[in-house]
Amino acid sequence: MKKWLPLFAACLGTLMLLIDVTIVNVALPDIAADLHAGLSSLQWVVDGYALALAALLLVLGSLADRIGAKRAYLAGLVLFALASLGCGIADTSSNLIAARVLQGIGGAAMFATTLSLLHSTYFGRERGIAFGVWGAVTGAAAGIGVVLGGVLTEALSWRWIFLVNLPIAVLAIALTAMVFPASVRRTDRRVDVLGMLSFATAATALTYGVIRGGEHGWSDGRAVTTLLLGVVAAAVFVVVESRSAAPMFPLSLLRNRDFGATLLGASGQTFAAFASTPLVSLWLQQQLRMSPLHAGLALLPMAATAFLVAAVFGRFMHDVAPKWTIGAGLVVVGIGTGLLTVIDAGSSWAALVPGFIVLGAGIGINAPALVSVGMAAVPPQQAGTAAGAVNTARQLGLALGVAVLGTVFRTASGPDQPITLPHFVSGLDAAFTVAAAVGIVFGLLAFTLFHRQRPATEPLTAEHKVAA
């Protein structure tokens, strides 16, 4: 059993950081009441974490090569623990958002290094087992998060969804220090500082601009300015990466149609499947008066279906063309989200179940293939960059999705009037419609971009078999 302690340490950190993507959703109404937070603040409680993950995952992976994956993972665990403490004791929404951003930075350092640590620790059949277990943990995190969030919020308080990380982090830190050997350091690897700064600026400015515009109107000076800043920063990122000798993200990868289609699938999946979850949680608890635990259980059918479909059919999907697993799977996600529009002012939580089941089936088809197809589409020496880019696209899709759907919700529910149940449902249906459209359109685009099927005889490495 001792040989599996490194796997346990890596899975502890991964489970923590992924659970914290979803665990906060069912606690949002309690956070709003306790900290007097409005919808835009609640959006940033979710987006601050997702944006930090998206903006820093690639660059922290590059930094980890220089200082060693073990050191980077330990630093990420320590920062994540301290930030979780900050979240748990936050007395204002601004302090909570700031602590969530720090959590995201720590999470990015952890997420960028776990596969590298496992790769250097296990070999042969044991490596395949380790990656398989790690993939199962990532798949289970969403379901665990919504239920655990409901239990902790209802039994203790919303603060414990963050404070519970402290003992887990302490255990993970102690195990990591003891069981992982020192990592190889690549001091020849340059850090793309300009690429990092321009990408982070673009992602943050665009997200802030969308949230600000939805709250204050699209003629608001700050919204317009930040949106323009985001566009300029994105252009700077493209120029910097095209000229850099050691780019954070080689733009040449985008000339690979399969890889580009995978990025579309990754960003579209989180936008279509998960960006509306904060709004659903608010509807269940604020409008239907459900407890946090019951709200978490109401969200569980989607995660449970995704896990079952991926577990039962995942081993067969490596022989299926990516246009079906990623492209068509994302279309199924969009259809499932579209089915959620059946709710009206008289609906109960049960109206969500059919849509959640279809949605979960689409995720179960789509998600396991994303990282493996993305890594297989590029040369082996760029597989790590490809995996990081796919995970970055996921978090960026979630962050922008939460911002866009929040804006759609405000507009459709009537920003200048009190939010009654009919108004709330109108806004929620509009958000579902946009999310469904993104899933279907991105899925069809990915379907058409995949122009070949990987030959069945092409060998897959253990890394390629990791579930998303």
C-alpha positions as CSV (number, residue, x, y, z in Angstrom):
1,M,0.0,0.0,0.0
2,K,2.9,2.4,0.6
3,K,3.6,2.6,-3.1
4,W,0.2,4.3,-3.6
5,L,0.7,7.0,-1.1
6,P,2.0,9.5,-3.7
7,L,-1.1,8.8,-5.8
8,F,-3.2,9.5,-2.6
9,A,-1.4,12.8,-2.0
10,A,-1.9,13.9,-5.6
11,C,-5.6,12.9,-5.6
12,L,-6.2,14.8,-2.4
13,G,-5.0,18.0,-3.9
14,T,-6.8,17.5,-7.2
15,L,-10.1,16.6,-5.4
16,M,-9.9,19.7,-3.2
17,L,-9.2,22.1,-6.1
18,L,-11.9,20.6,-8.3
19,I,-14.5,20.4,-5.6
20,D,-14.0,24.1,-4.9
21,V,-15.2,24.8,-8.5
22,T,-18.7,23.5,-7.6
23,I,-19.0,23.3,-3.8
24,V,-19.6,27.1,-3.6
25,N,-22.7,27.0,-5.9
26,V,-25.2,25.7,-3.3
27,A,-23.8,28.1,-0.7
28,L,-24.4,31.2,-2.8
29,P,-27.8,32.2,-1.2
30,D,-26.3,32.0,2.3
31,I,-23.3,34.0,1.2
32,A,-25.5,36.6,-0.3
33,A,-27.6,36.9,2.9
34,D,-24.6,36.9,5.3
35,L,-22.3,39.3,3.3
36,H,-25.1,41.3,1.7
37,A,-23.8,40.4,-1.7
38,G,-25.5,41.1,-5.0
39,L,-25.6,39.0,-8.1
40,S,-22.4,40.5,-9.6
41,S,-20.5,39.8,-6.4
42,L,-21.8,36.2,-6.4
43,Q,-20.6,35.9,-10.0
44,W,-17.1,36.9,-9.0
45,V,-17.1,34.5,-6.1
46,V,-17.4,31.8,-8.8
47,D,-15.4,33.6,-11.5
48,G,-12.5,34.8,-9.4
49,Y,-11.5,31.1,-8.8
50,A,-12.2,29.9,-12.4
51,L,-10.3,32.9,-13.9
52,A,-7.2,32.4,-11.8
53,L,-7.1,28.8,-12.8
54,A,-7.6,29.7,-16.5
55,A,-5.1,32.5,-16.5
56,L,-2.3,30.8,-14.6
57,L,-2.5,27.1,-15.4
58,L,-0.1,27.2,-18.3
59,V,2.4,29.7,-16.8
60,L,2.6,27.9,-13.5
61,G,3.2,24.7,-15.4
62,S,6.1,26.4,-17.0
63,L,7.4,27.7,-13.7
64,A,7.1,24.2,-12.2
65,D,9.5,23.0,-14.8
66,R,12.1,25.5,-13.5
67,I,11.6,25.0,-9.7
68,G,10.5,21.4,-9.8
69,A,7.0,19.9,-9.8
70,K,7.2,18.9,-6.1
71,R,8.1,22.3,-4.9
72,A,5.4,23.9,-7.1
73,Y,2.8,21.4,-5.8
74,L,3.7,22.1,-2.2
75,A,3.6,25.8,-2.7
76,G,0.2,25.5,-4.3
77,L,-1.1,23.4,-1.4
78,V,0.1,25.9,1.2
79,L,-1.4,28.9,-0.7
80,F,-4.6,27.0,-1.2
81,A,-4.9,26.3,2.5
82,L,-4.2,29.9,3.5
83,A,-6.6,31.2,0.9
84,S,-9.3,28.7,2.1
85,L,-8.8,30.1,5.6
86,G,-9.2,33.6,4.2
87,C,-12.4,32.6,2.5
88,G,-13.7,31.0,5.7
89,I,-13.2,34.2,7.8
90,A,-14.1,36.8,5.1
91,D,-16.3,39.5,6.5
92,T,-17.1,41.2,3.2
93,S,-17.8,40.0,-0.4
94,S,-14.7,41.8,-1.6
95,N,-12.5,39.9,0.9
96,L,-14.1,36.7,-0.1
97,I,-13.5,37.3,-3.8
98,A,-9.9,38.2,-3.2
99,A,-9.4,35.0,-1.2
100,R,-11.1,33.0,-4.0
101,V,-8.6,34.4,-6.5
102,L,-5.7,33.3,-4.2
103,Q,-7.3,29.9,-4.0
104,G,-7.4,29.8,-7.8
105,I,-3.7,30.6,-8.0
106,G,-2.9,27.8,-5.5
107,G,-5.2,25.5,-7.4
108,A,-3.5,26.3,-10.7
109,A,-0.1,25.4,-9.3
110,M,-1.5,22.1,-8.0
111,F,-3.5,21.2,-11.2
112,A,-0.5,22.0,-13.4
113,T,1.8,19.6,-11.5
114,T,-0.1,16.5,-10.4
115,L,0.2,14.6,-13.7
116,S,3.9,15.5,-13.9
117,L,4.4,14.1,-10.4
118,L,2.5,10.9,-11.1
119,H,4.4,10.5,-14.4
120,S,7.8,10.7,-12.7
121,T,6.7,8.4,-9.8
122,Y,5.0,5.5,-11.5
123,F,6.0,3.4,-14.5
124,G,4.5,0.8,-16.7
125,R,1.2,-0.8,-15.6
126,E,1.3,1.1,-12.3
127,R,1.4,4.4,-14.2
128,G,-1.7,3.5,-16.1
129,I,-3.5,2.6,-12.8
130,A,-2.4,5.9,-11.3
131,F,-3.7,8.0,-14.2
132,G,-6.9,6.0,-14.2
133,V,-7.6,6.6,-10.5
134,W,-6.7,10.3,-10.9
135,G,-9.1,10.6,-13.8
136,A,-11.9,8.9,-11.8
137,V,-11.3,11.5,-9.0
138,T,-11.6,14.4,-11.4
139,G,-14.8,12.9,-12.7
140,A,-16.3,12.5,-9.3
141,A,-15.4,15.9,-8.0
142,A,-18.4,17.8,-9.4
143,G,-20.9,15.4,-7.8
144,I,-19.1,15.4,-4.5
145,G,-18.9,19.1,-4.5
146,V,-22.6,19.9,-4.7
147,V,-23.6,17.4,-2.1
148,L,-20.7,18.2,0.3
149,G,-21.5,21.9,-0.1
150,G,-25.1,21.3,0.8
151,V,-24.3,19.2,3.9
152,L,-21.7,21.7,5.3
153,T,-23.8,24.8,4.6
154,E,-26.9,23.4,6.2
155,A,-25.3,21.6,9.1
156,L,-22.7,24.2,10.0
157,S,-22.4,27.3,7.8
158,W,-21.2,28.3,4.3
159,R,-17.8,29.2,5.8
160,W,-17.1,25.5,6.4
161,I,-17.1,24.7,2.7
162,F,-13.7,26.5,2.8
163,L,-12.5,25.7,6.3
164,V,-12.9,21.9,5.6
165,N,-10.0,22.3,3.2
166,L,-7.5,23.0,6.1
167,P,-7.1,19.5,7.6
168,I,-7.2,17.9,4.1
169,A,-4.4,20.3,2.9
170,V,-2.3,19.7,6.0
171,L,-2.5,15.9,5.3
172,A,-1.7,16.4,1.6
173,I,1.3,18.7,2.4
174,A,2.7,16.2,4.9
175,L,2.3,13.3,2.5
176,T,3.7,15.2,-0.4
177,A,6.8,16.2,1.5
178,M,7.5,12.6,2.6
179,V,6.5,10.4,-0.3
180,F,7.5,12.3,-3.5
181,P,11.1,12.3,-4.6
182,A,12.7,15.7,-5.5
183,S,11.7,16.7,-9.0
184,V,14.0,17.4,-11.9
185,R,14.4,21.1,-12.5
186,R,14.8,22.6,-16.0
187,T,16.6,25.9,-15.6
188,D,16.9,26.3,-19.3
189,R,13.1,26.8,-19.6
190,R,12.2,30.5,-20.0
191,V,9.1,32.0,-18.4
192,D,6.9,33.8,-20.8
193,V,6.1,36.8,-18.5
194,L,4.5,39.0,-21.3
195,G,2.4,36.1,-22.5
196,M,1.2,35.4,-19.0
197,L,0.4,39.1,-18.2
198,S,-1.4,39.7,-21.5
199,F,-3.5,36.5,-21.3
200,A,-4.5,37.2,-17.7
201,T,-5.4,40.8,-18.5
202,A,-7.5,39.8,-21.5
203,A,-9.4,37.1,-19.6
204,T,-10.0,39.3,-16.6
205,A,-11.0,42.4,-18.5
206,L,-13.4,40.7,-20.8
207,T,-15.1,38.9,-17.9
208,Y,-15.3,42.0,-15.8
209,G,-16.6,44.0,-18.8
210,V,-19.4,41.6,-19.4
211,I,-20.4,41.5,-15.8
212,R,-20.2,45.3,-15.4
213,G,-22.1,45.9,-18.7
214,G,-24.9,43.5,-17.6
215,E,-25.2,45.3,-14.3
216,H,-24.8,49.0,-15.3
217,G,-25.7,49.0,-19.0
218,W,-23.6,48.7,-22.1
219,S,-23.0,52.4,-22.3
220,D,-21.3,52.4,-18.9
221,G,-17.9,53.9,-19.3
222,R,-16.1,51.4,-17.2
223,A,-17.7,48.5,-18.9
224,V,-16.7,49.8,-22.4
225,T,-13.2,50.6,-21.3
226,T,-12.5,47.2,-19.8
227,L,-14.0,45.4,-22.8
228,L,-11.7,47.4,-25.1
229,L,-8.8,46.7,-22.7
230,G,-9.6,43.0,-23.0
231,V,-9.6,43.1,-26.8
232,V,-6.3,45.0,-26.9
233,A,-4.7,42.6,-24.4
234,A,-5.9,39.6,-26.4
235,A,-4.3,41.1,-29.5
236,V,-1.1,41.7,-27.6
237,F,-1.1,38.1,-26.4
238,V,-1.3,36.9,-30.0
239,V,1.6,39.1,-31.1
240,V,3.7,38.2,-28.1
241,E,3.2,34.5,-28.5
242,S,3.8,34.6,-32.3
243,R,7.2,36.3,-31.7
244,S,8.4,34.6,-28.5
245,A,11.2,32.0,-28.6
246,A,9.6,30.2,-25.7
247,P,5.8,31.0,-25.8
248,M,3.5,30.0,-23.0
249,F,1.1,28.8,-25.7
250,P,2.6,28.1,-29.2
251,L,0.0,29.5,-31.6
252,S,1.2,27.0,-34.2
253,L,-0.9,24.4,-32.3
254,L,-4.0,26.2,-33.4
255,R,-3.2,25.3,-37.0
256,N,-4.0,21.7,-36.0
257,R,-7.7,21.3,-36.7
258,D,-8.1,18.5,-34.2
259,F,-6.5,20.4,-31.4
260,G,-8.5,23.5,-32.2
261,A,-11.7,21.5,-32.2
262,T,-10.7,20.0,-28.8
263,L,-10.3,23.5,-27.4
264,L,-13.8,24.5,-28.7
265,G,-15.2,21.3,-27.1
266,A,-13.5,22.1,-23.8
267,S,-14.7,25.7,-23.5
268,G,-18.1,25.0,-24.9
269,Q,-18.7,22.1,-22.5
270,T,-18.2,24.1,-19.3
271,F,-20.1,27.1,-20.7
272,A,-23.1,25.0,-21.8
273,A,-23.1,22.6,-18.9
274,F,-22.0,24.4,-15.8
275,A,-22.2,28.2,-16.2
276,S,-25.9,28.3,-15.3
277,T,-25.4,26.2,-12.1
278,P,-25.1,29.3,-9.8
279,L,-28.4,30.6,-11.2
280,V,-30.1,27.2,-10.7
281,S,-28.9,27.1,-7.1
282,L,-30.4,30.6,-6.5
283,W,-33.7,29.5,-8.0
284,L,-33.8,26.3,-5.9
285,Q,-33.1,28.1,-2.6
286,Q,-34.3,31.6,-3.0
287,Q,-37.4,31.0,-5.0
288,L,-38.4,27.4,-4.2
289,R,-37.2,27.7,-0.5
290,M,-35.2,24.5,-0.6
291,S,-32.4,23.8,1.9
292,P,-28.8,23.8,0.8
293,L,-28.6,20.0,1.1
294,H,-31.8,19.5,-0.9
295,A,-30.5,21.9,-3.5
296,G,-27.3,20.0,-3.7
297,L,-29.2,16.7,-4.1
298,A,-31.3,18.3,-6.8
299,L,-28.2,19.1,-8.8
300,L,-26.8,15.6,-8.4
301,P,-28.5,13.8,-11.3
302,M,-26.3,15.6,-13.8
303,A,-23.1,14.7,-12.1
304,A,-24.2,11.1,-11.3
305,T,-25.2,10.5,-14.9
306,A,-22.0,11.9,-16.2
307,F,-19.9,9.7,-13.9
308,L,-21.9,6.5,-14.8
309,V,-21.8,7.1,-18.6
310,A,-18.0,7.9,-18.5
311,A,-17.4,4.8,-16.2
312,V,-19.4,2.4,-18.2
313,F,-18.7,3.5,-21.8
314,G,-15.4,5.4,-21.3
315,R,-13.2,2.4,-22.1
316,F,-14.9,1.9,-25.5
317,M,-14.8,5.6,-26.5
318,H,-11.1,5.6,-27.4
319,D,-12.0,3.7,-30.5
320,V,-14.7,6.2,-31.5
321,A,-13.9,9.1,-33.7
322,P,-13.5,12.4,-31.8
323,K,-16.1,14.1,-33.9
324,W,-18.6,11.8,-32.1
325,T,-17.2,11.9,-28.6
326,I,-16.3,15.6,-28.5
327,G,-18.4,17.1,-31.3
328,A,-21.7,15.1,-31.0
329,G,-21.2,14.8,-27.3
330,L,-21.2,18.5,-26.9
331,V,-24.4,18.8,-29.0
332,V,-26.0,16.3,-26.6
333,V,-24.9,18.7,-23.8
334,G,-26.6,21.6,-25.6
335,I,-29.8,19.6,-26.1
336,G,-29.8,18.6,-22.4
337,T,-29.4,22.3,-21.4
338,G,-32.2,23.2,-23.8
339,L,-34.5,20.8,-22.1
340,L,-34.1,22.8,-18.8
341,T,-36.1,25.6,-20.4
342,V,-39.3,23.6,-19.7
343,I,-39.4,25.1,-16.2
344,D,-42.0,27.8,-15.5
345,A,-43.3,29.6,-12.5
346,G,-45.2,26.5,-11.2
347,S,-42.3,24.0,-11.7
348,S,-40.6,22.1,-8.9
349,W,-37.0,20.9,-8.9
350,A,-38.1,17.7,-10.6
351,A,-38.6,19.6,-13.8
352,L,-34.8,19.7,-14.1
353,V,-34.3,16.0,-13.9
354,P,-34.9,15.0,-17.6
355,G,-32.6,17.8,-18.8
356,F,-30.0,17.0,-16.2
357,I,-29.9,13.3,-17.3
358,V,-29.4,14.2,-21.0
359,L,-26.9,16.8,-20.1
360,G,-25.0,14.4,-17.8
361,A,-25.0,11.8,-20.6
362,G,-23.4,14.4,-22.9
363,I,-20.8,15.3,-20.4
364,G,-20.0,11.6,-19.9
365,I,-19.5,11.2,-23.6
366,N,-17.6,14.4,-24.1
367,A,-15.4,14.9,-21.0
368,P,-13.3,11.7,-21.0
369,A,-12.1,12.3,-24.5
370,L,-11.0,16.0,-24.2
371,V,-7.6,15.7,-22.7
372,S,-6.7,12.4,-24.4
373,V,-7.6,13.7,-27.9
374,G,-6.0,17.0,-27.3
375,M,-2.7,15.4,-26.3
376,A,-2.8,12.8,-29.1
377,A,-3.3,15.6,-31.7
378,V,0.1,17.2,-31.0
379,P,3.7,16.0,-31.0
380,P,4.6,14.0,-27.8
381,Q,6.9,16.8,-26.6
382,Q,4.0,19.2,-26.6
383,A,1.5,16.8,-24.9
384,G,1.9,18.6,-21.5
385,T,1.2,22.0,-23.1
386,A,-1.8,20.5,-24.9
387,A,-3.3,19.1,-21.6
388,G,-2.7,22.4,-19.9
389,A,-4.4,24.3,-22.8
390,V,-7.4,22.0,-22.7
391,N,-7.9,22.5,-18.9
392,T,-7.3,26.3,-19.4
393,A,-10.1,26.4,-22.1
394,R,-12.4,24.6,-19.7
395,Q,-11.9,27.1,-16.9
396,L,-12.1,30.1,-19.3
397,G,-15.3,28.7,-20.8
398,L,-16.8,28.5,-17.2
399,A,-15.6,32.0,-16.2
400,L,-16.9,33.7,-19.4
401,G,-20.1,31.6,-19.3
402,V,-20.9,32.7,-15.7
403,A,-20.4,36.3,-16.8
404,V,-22.5,36.1,-20.0
405,L,-25.3,34.1,-18.5
406,G,-25.5,36.4,-15.5
407,T,-25.9,39.3,-17.9
408,V,-28.6,37.4,-19.9
409,F,-30.4,36.6,-16.7
410,R,-30.5,40.3,-15.6
411,T,-31.7,41.5,-19.0
412,A,-34.4,38.9,-19.4
413,S,-35.7,39.1,-15.8
414,G,-36.1,42.8,-15.8
415,P,-33.2,44.8,-14.3
416,D,-35.3,47.7,-13.1
417,Q,-38.0,45.7,-11.2
418,P,-38.1,43.4,-8.2
419,I,-37.2,39.8,-9.0
420,T,-40.4,37.8,-8.5
421,L,-40.7,34.1,-9.3
422,P,-42.0,34.7,-12.8
423,H,-39.2,37.2,-13.5
424,F,-36.6,34.8,-12.1
425,V,-37.9,31.9,-14.3
426,S,-37.9,34.2,-17.4
427,G,-34.3,35.1,-16.7
428,L,-33.3,31.5,-16.0
429,D,-35.0,30.2,-19.2
430,A,-33.1,32.9,-21.2
431,A,-29.8,31.8,-19.7
432,F,-30.6,28.1,-20.5
433,T,-31.4,29.0,-24.1
434,V,-28.1,30.8,-24.6
435,A,-26.1,28.0,-22.9
436,A,-27.9,25.4,-25.1
437,A,-27.1,27.4,-28.2
438,V,-23.4,27.6,-27.3
439,G,-23.3,23.9,-26.7
440,I,-25.0,23.0,-30.0
441,V,-23.1,25.6,-32.1
442,F,-19.7,24.7,-30.6
443,G,-20.4,21.0,-30.9
444,L,-21.3,21.4,-34.6
445,L,-18.1,23.4,-35.2
446,A,-16.0,20.8,-33.4
447,F,-17.7,18.1,-35.4
448,T,-16.9,19.7,-38.7
449,L,-13.3,20.5,-37.7
450,F,-12.4,16.9,-36.8
451,H,-11.4,15.8,-40.3
452,R,-9.9,12.3,-39.5
453,Q,-10.4,9.5,-37.0
454,R,-7.3,8.3,-35.1
455,P,-6.5,4.8,-36.4
456,A,-7.6,2.0,-34.1
457,T,-4.1,0.6,-34.2
458,E,-2.4,3.8,-33.0
459,P,-1.0,3.1,-29.5
460,L,-2.2,5.3,-26.7
461,T,0.1,6.2,-23.8
462,A,-1.1,6.2,-20.2
463,E,-1.2,9.9,-20.3
464,H,-3.6,9.8,-23.3
465,K,-5.9,7.6,-21.4
466,V,-6.4,10.0,-18.5
467,A,-10.1,11.0,-18.2
468,A,-10.8,14.6,-18.4
